Amino acid sequence: MPYPIRNLAQRLCAAWTNTAVALLCYGLVAFISLTGFIGTLGKQIFPVYSVVLTLGLMVMWILTGLRLSRMADTRVPRLSNSEFIRTLIAAAVLPVGIGLVLKLSMVVAGTTRVTNFISYFSKLHNSVFIAAIIVGAALVTLIVALMLNKRLSLSNPKVEVSELRENWQESVHPNEIFINLDNLVMANRRYKEVPNRVYKELKPTLNEQVQAKGSFTGKTLQEVQPKYKEVEVDKALNSTRIFSLISGNLLLIGAAVAILFSALSIAGVVTGGHTVTKVTQLFFIASILKALGSILVNASHLFFAEMMFESNVMYLKVEGTFTESKISTGNSIHDSTRSENILVRSSITPWIIVSRIVSSSFASSGSNNLEHPRFILEMHKNDHELDSIRSDLITFLKDRESIASITSQRDLMNTSQIHEINKQTRAQNAAIPHREEEIGGYIRRQEEEEYPQ
């Protein structure tokens, strides 16, 4: 699965883990407060802990509903063992600390004022809000889990490649192999004339170990321009994400309405028409609706925004050795033209890996709507493409010319004229025995070796 979808699942799991820890700590605080471990104030200050739990759960699920980053997140913050132990210790120490603070406040401000302040928290009906958060979060998680399950059923996680490892003995210079690889073999595989994506540039290295002998190596990693592939979405996933989108937006509208009434209630508090308790309750309702609606909306956007692509990835590595030798033609005494060439014999060992990959990206609104990284989800064999690359390389190697020849028409005419002159000269010297001609050719070759130009 792509990282954003995996992180969505991890974020929900982390939220439920933190919720379970918060409820466990709340139970510990309730046991300490209601059993009289902190004195007679335990039962009176217990509603304060309920408000703290309600606020904590609301903040926790609001953070869960925040939009996932479009960059490549690889992990989600988790609750470690040390944090869990610190939380339990705080749950045991917090009631004692709050009890001491309230006793000190009663001494300073008076018992009546402190008691009236504590009674305000008992009027908020915190148990109802805690239950609403847990039930609402469970329903939201169920909807998201259905979408995750449907998307997971569409995945086909395979890692397969087509591979070629051979050894070729050809008369070709190593540099020409790499030039042909880069400018012909790979360039011919572009999609809609868009240059290939080069992740590792082909930089050949020739190492001449001794005179006229050495080794060479070079490798490249390229990807053909990705081609869009339609995401296969079944009716169940499509219906679930539409329902999630509509429900999430309705919850957000309800949160906006609750905020509006909360603002109006604040004005009523100033004029004496409403109580502070009503304002706080409306604020709690708006926060809960905002948290649950954001989770549904962002999750549905994530499943709507996914785009898939298909492309070919090719890794080519060429290694080998080369030797140089000289080849000459036209050394007869009667030949008027001669060709000398440096012949490079290469032992080529290519290693080619080709794979057809399926990648996933996530679109967004704005100018950078397709700037999210692509994640490789599937890798499949592509024997056809591998055979095509091999065929192009073999064709190039077999069609190479090792001996230089005359291709210009004017040069051919001049050579023909020289040949006619030599032919007439040989006719005049036809009396020279064949043995003397061979001796003459041998003497001329010997002079060239002793006195090279």
N, C-alpha and C positions, 0 to 999 in steps of 0.2 A: 504494500500500500504506500502511496506517496506520504511524505513527511507531514504535510498539513493535516491530512485525515488521521494519521496515526497520533499526531499531537492532540487532535480534538478528543480522541478516545482517552488518551493519557490524562488530559486535563480534567475530564469528567471523573475518571477514577481517582485522581488526586483530590478533587473536591469532595467526593464521597468519603475518602479516607480521612480528610480533615474534619468532615462533619461527624464521623464516628468518634474521632478523638475528642472533639468538642462536647459531644453528648456524654462521653465517658467522664470527662472532667466535670461536666455539669452534675452528673450523678454523684461524683465524689464530693463536690461542694455541697450538694443537698444533704448527703449523709452527715457531713461535718456540721452543717448549720442546724439541721432539724433535730439532731440527736443531742444537742446541748454542749458540744465540745467547745464552743466559743461563748458560752454563757447564755443568758436570757435574751440577748439581742439576736440570736441566730435566726429565729422565726421571723423577726421583724425585718431583717435586712435581706432575707432570701429573695424577695421580688427584684432587688437590685441585680442579683446574679442572673435572673431570668432576662432582664433587659440587656445585660452584657452579652448573654448567649444569642439573643435575637439579633443584636447589632452585628455580632461576629459572623453569624450565619449569612446575614444579608450581604455583608462586605465580601465574604468568601465566594458566594455565588454570583455577585456582580462582577468580580474579577474573572470568574470562570466564563462569563458571557462576553468578555472583551474580545474584540476581533483578533484572530490569529495573525501573526506576522506573516507577510508574504515572502520573507526571506527563508533561508534553509535552516529552520530550527531543528536541532537534533536531540533535544531532551526537554523535559518539563521539570521545574523545581519540585522536589519530593520531600516528604517528611522523614528525616533520618532518625536513627535510634536516639541520638543525643537530644534532638529537638523534642522527641516524644517524652523522654525522661524529664526534661526541663518543664514541659507543659504540665505533667502530672505533679511535679513539685510545686509549680505555681498554683495549681488548683488546690493544693493542701494548705499553702501558706497564705493565699489571697484572702480567704474568709477571716483568718485570724487578724491579718493586717487591717482589713476593712472594719472589723469589730473594734479594734483599738482606736481607729480614726474616729468612728462614730461616738465612742465613749468620751474621747477628748472633745468632740464637737458639742456634745451635750453639756459638758462642763463649761465650755466657752460661750456657746450661743443659747443654751437652754434646752431642756428636754422636749418641750412642746414644739419648738420650731423644727428640731431634728425629726421628731415623730411625724409631723405633718409632711415634711419633705419625703420621708420614706413611704408614707401612705400613697403618695402620688404614683409611685411605680406599680403598686398593686392594682391600680385602676386601668392599666394598659392592656390587660388580658394577654399577657405574653405567651401563655401556653397555646392560645389560638394561632398566634403568628408563627410560633415554632412549628406547630403541626402543619400550617399552611406552607411554610418553606419546604418541609420534608416531603409532603405529598406532591406539591407542585414540582419540586426537583425530580422526584421519582417519575412523574408523568413525562416531563421533558426528556429525561434520560432514556426512557423507554422509546420515545419517538426517534431520538438520535441513534439509539442502538439498532432500531429497525433499518435506518438508512445505512448504517455502518455494515450491518449484516448483508444487506442486498448488494452493496458495493463490493464487499469481500467475495461474494459468490461470483462476481464477474472477473475476478483476477485470475491470471494464469501464470504464476511465477516459474518461468523456465530459464535456465542458463545453458544455452547450447551455442556452439560456434562451428563453422566449417574451417578446416585447417589443411594447409599444404606445406609439406616439407620434402624438398627434392634437392638433387645436385645436378647442375648442368655444366658441361664443358663446351665453351663457345669462344670463338675468336672475336672478342669485342672488348673495348676499353671499359673499365669499371665506371668511369664518369658518364659514359653514354647510357649505361643501364639506369642510373639514377635520373638522368635527364629525361629519358623515355618514361620512367615511372611517374615523374611529377607532371610533365607537360603533356603527355599523351594518355597513358593508362588511367591516371586518376582524373585528369581534366575531362576525359570523355564520359565520365560517370556523374557529371553534374546534373542537378534537377532544375529544369527551367532556366538553364544558363546561369544559375546562381553559384558562385564559387563554393567549393567544399569548405567545411569548417575544419581547419587544421589545428589540432591540439598539440601535436608534436611535429615540428617542422623537419623536413628531410634535409639533413646536413651530412653529406657523405664525407668519410675520412679515408684518405689513401696513405698508407704507411709503407714507404719503400725501404725494405729491410737491407737488401744488398743491391748491387747494380743490376737493373733490369728485372728485379724480382721484388715482390712485396705482398701486402694484404690490404683489404679494403672492407669497410663496414658502413652501414647507414640504415636508418629506420624512420618510420613516420606513422602517425596515428591521425586518421582523417575520418570525417563523417559527412556523408552526402546531406545536402539541405533537407531538413525534415519535411515530410509530407503529412498533411492533416489527415487524421483518422477519426471517423465519427465514433463517439462513445456509445457503446451498446447499453442503453438504459431500458430496463423492463418496466412494465406498467406499475408494478408495486412500488419500485423506487421512485418513479416519476410522481405517482400519487402522494407518496409520503412526503417528498420534499416540497410539493406544492402545499400540502396541508400544513407542514411545518412553517413555511413562509407566511401563509395567511394567518395562522394562529399566532405566530410571533409578532406580526405587525398589529394584530388586534390587542395583544397584551401591551405592546408599547403605547398604543393609543389610550388604553385604559390607564397606564401609568401617567401619561400626560394629563388626562382628565383628573386623576387623583392629585397630581401636583397643583393643578388649577384650583381645585377645591381647598387644598391645603393653604394656598396663598390667600384665598378669600377668607379662610378661617383665621389666618393670622390677623387680617384686618378686623375680624370680629372679636378677637381677643383684646385688641386695643380699645375697641368700643364697649367691651364687656358683654358681647352677645354670645361668644363661644369660649370654651375652656381650652387650656393648654393640652389636655389629654386628647381631645378630638384632633388637634393639629398634629400631634405626635402619631396618632393612629393612622391618619391619612398619609403621613410621610412614610410609615412602615409599609402601608399597602402599595404606595407608588414604587418604593424600592424593590419590593418582592416582584411586582409585575415587570419592572424594568429588568431585573436579573433574569427571570425566566424567558421573557420575550427576546432579549438579546441573544441568549443561547440558541433559541430556535431559529431566529433570523440569520445569525452568522453561520450556523450549521447548514441551513438550506442554501445560503449563498455559496458555501464551499462546494456543495455537491452540484450546484448549477454551473460553477465557474470552471470546472475541470475540463481540460482539453487534452486530447491524445494525438500523438504524432508517430509516424513510422519513418525509419531511416536505416541506411546501411552504414555500419562502422567497419573500417578496414585498418588493420594493423599489418604493416609490412616491414620486415627486417631482412636485409640482404647482407651476407658475409661471404668472404671468399679470398682467394689468392690470385695473383696474376704474374705472368712472365712475358718478357719481350724477346723477340727474335726478328732477324732480317730475312726478307724474301725478295729475290730479284728474278725478273723475267726479261727475255730478249738478249741473252748473252752470246748468241751465236755470232760467228764472224761475219755472217751475211745480214744480221739484223741491224737496221739503221736506227731503231728506237729501243730504248730499254726502260724498264720501270723497277724502281727499288722501293720497298715498303717496309715499315716497322710493324710487325704483326704482334698483337697482344693477345695472348691466350689466357682466358680467365676461367677459374673454377668457381662457379656461382652456387651458393647454397641459400635459396630463399626460404623464408618462413612467413607465410601469409595466413592471417586469421580474419575471417569475414563473418559478420553476424548481422542479422536484421533485428533491430531493437524497436521496442514499443516504449515510448516515453510519455510522461504526463506533466502538464503545466497548469497553472491556474490564472485565469484572466481576471481583470479588475477594471473598474471605471477610471477614467482619467487618461492623461497622455502616456503614462507608463503601464498600459493595460496588459502588456505581454512581457513584462520584465521579470517575471518570476522564473526561477531556475527550472529546468526540466529534470525529472527524475526517471531513471531507467527502471521500468517495471518488468519487462520481459526481454529475453534474448533467444532468438531462433536461428537455426542453421540456414545458410543461404548458399547451397552448393552451386546453383546456377551462376551466381555472381562470381564465385571463386573460380569456376571453370572459365568464365569469360576473361577474368584477369590473367589467368595462366595462358590462355590462348593468345591474348594480345602480347604478352611478354615473349612467348615462344616465336610468334610471327615476326616480331621485331628482331630477335636474335638470329633467326634463320635467313632473313633478308639482308643482313649486313654484307657490305663489300669490303674485302680485305686487301684487294689489289687495285691500285689507282689506274684508271683508264681514261682515254680521251673521249669526251662527250661533245665538245664544240665542233660544229660543222667545218669551220675554217681550219681548225687544227687537224681534222681528218683529211682535208684537201691537201694541206701542206705535207702531212705525213705520206700521203699517196704520191705526191710529186717526188719526195725524197726516195721513196721506194722504187719509183720508175728509174731514177738516176742510178741507184745502186744496182738495179736489175741490168741496166745496160753495161755497167762496169763489170759485173760478174760475167756477162756474156763475152766481153773481151778477154777476161782471164779464165776462160773455161778450161784452158789447158792445164791449170794448176791442179795437181792431184788432190783427191779428197783428204788424203793423209796429211798433206801440207796445210790444208785449211784448218784441220783440227789442231795442228801444232801452232798455227798462227793464233787461233782463239785462245789456246792455253797460255801462250806468251803474253797476250794482251791482258788476260785476267791476272797473270802473275805480276805484271808491271803495275797494275792498279792496286794490288794488295801491298806491294813494296813502296810505292810512291803515291799514296792517296792524295787527292786534291784537298 
